[in-house]
Amino acid sequence: MTEPKQRLLSLDFFRGLTVAAMILVNNPGSWGHIYAPLEHAEWNGCTPTDLIFPFFLWIVGVSIAFAMSGSKANPAAHNKTILKAIKRGLTLYFLGFFLAIFSKIINAIIDHRSVWEAFETVRILGVLQRIGIVFIISSIIFLKASEKTIFKTLIVILAVYWALMTFVPVPGVGYANLEKETNLAAWIDRGILTEAHTWASSKTWDPEGVLSTLPAIGTCLFGILVGVWMRRKDVDAATKVSWLFTVGLLSVVAGLLWDLQFPINKALWTSSYVLYAGGLASIGLALCYWLIDVQGYKKMTTPFVVYGVNAITVFFLAGLMPRVLNMISITQADGTKTPLLVHFYATCYQPFFSPINASLVWAITYVLGFYVLLWIMYKKNIIIKV
C-alpha cells in the first residue's frame, strides 16, 4: 500500500517565488539597462539572479522525494514510476526544444526557406531541457538508491566534476583551465553539440551544456536528501528547521571555501556553486517552512503559491509569448517596421521612466500580467501537470 502524498505549502510558495523571479530576470524591457542584482555574474561569482535556476532544480529534488516516496516503498511500482518520470522529462525537454526552434521555423516559412534549415542551428540544450534530463536521472536514482547511497553519489559527482575540470588537460589547449572558451566543458560541447547547436550568445559553449549537467544532477540530489528529511514523521518541526539551517549554513561555508580553488560559477555549474546555492536554498526553505507551515503565516503566500502550482506552465508561456508577439510588426511613420513588444515598450514605458527603471517596470508588469492568468487558473483549480 502506497503512502498518501504530503504537500508543503511552503514548498509551493518557495517554488512560486523562484519561478516569478526567473520570469522577472528573463524579461527586462532592455537588456542594456538592468540593475546589477538582476544580471548574471560575468563569469566567476554569484549574483541573486545566478541562484534562481539552481534553486528551482533543488526544489525539483525536494518535490521528487515528496511525490515518489510512496512508489519508492513499493518496488513493484518502480518501473511504472520510472516510465512516468521519463515521459515527463522528455515532455520538458521537447517544450524547451520547441521554444528554441519555434521562431526559426516561423521565420523560415515567412522567408520561403526550407523549414529544415531551422534544425541546422537550433540550440539542443537549454533550461527546460536541463530540467527534463536532470529530473529523469534523479528520479531513477531516488527510486533505486538508499538515502546513504544518494548522499555518496552526490559527493562522488562533485568530486569527479572538480577533478575533470581542474586536472584533465583540454585537447588543443594542453592544460586544464576554467576560462570561457577553453575549459573542458566547452570543448565537450563543441565536440558533441557542435558550435551550430550551442548557446547563441557564445557559439562555442553552452551554460546548460553536456558535462555541466553532471553537477546539475548533484543540485537535484541535494534537494532530494532535504525532501527525505522533511518527510520524516519521527522528527518534530523545530528539529527539521534547525537541521535545515545547520546543513544550509555548513554547505554555504563549504562552497565559499571551495570557491578559493574551484570558483563559484553558474555557467560551469561548479561543485562549489552546487554547495553554495544548495545551502542557501536549504536556509530559504527552512525559513519558509517555519513561517508558513509551522507558525501559520499564510495570508501573504497566495500570489507565489499561484505561481508555484503551475510553475512549468507559466515558465513556458512566458518564453513563448514574446516570441509570438514579436512576429507582429507595427509600421512606423517613416515606413519602418518595429516588433510589437518593442513598439509597446518604447511608447508606454520609455517616455515615463529612466532607462533602467523603464526596463524594471516592464519586467514587473510582465510578472503581474501572468499572475492574473495564473490566479484565474488557481481559482478554477486548473493545474497543468507536465
Secondary structure by P-SEA (a helix, b strand, c coil): ccccbbbbaaaaaaaaaaaaaaaaaaccccccccccccccccccccccccaaaaaaaaaaaaaaaaacaaaaacccaaaaaaaaaaaaaaaaaaaaaaaacaaaaaaaaaacccccccccccccccaaaaaaaaaaaaaaaaacccaaaaaaaaaaaaaaaaaaaccccccccccccccccccaaaaaaaaccccccccccccccccccccaaaaaaaaaaaaaaaaaaaacccccaaaaaaaaaaaaaaaaaaaaaaccccccccccccaaaaaaaaaaaaaaaaaaaaacccccccccaaaaaaaaaaaaaaaaaaaaaaaaaaabbbbccccccccaaaaaaaccccccccaaaaaaaaaaaaaaaaaaaaaaaaaacccccc
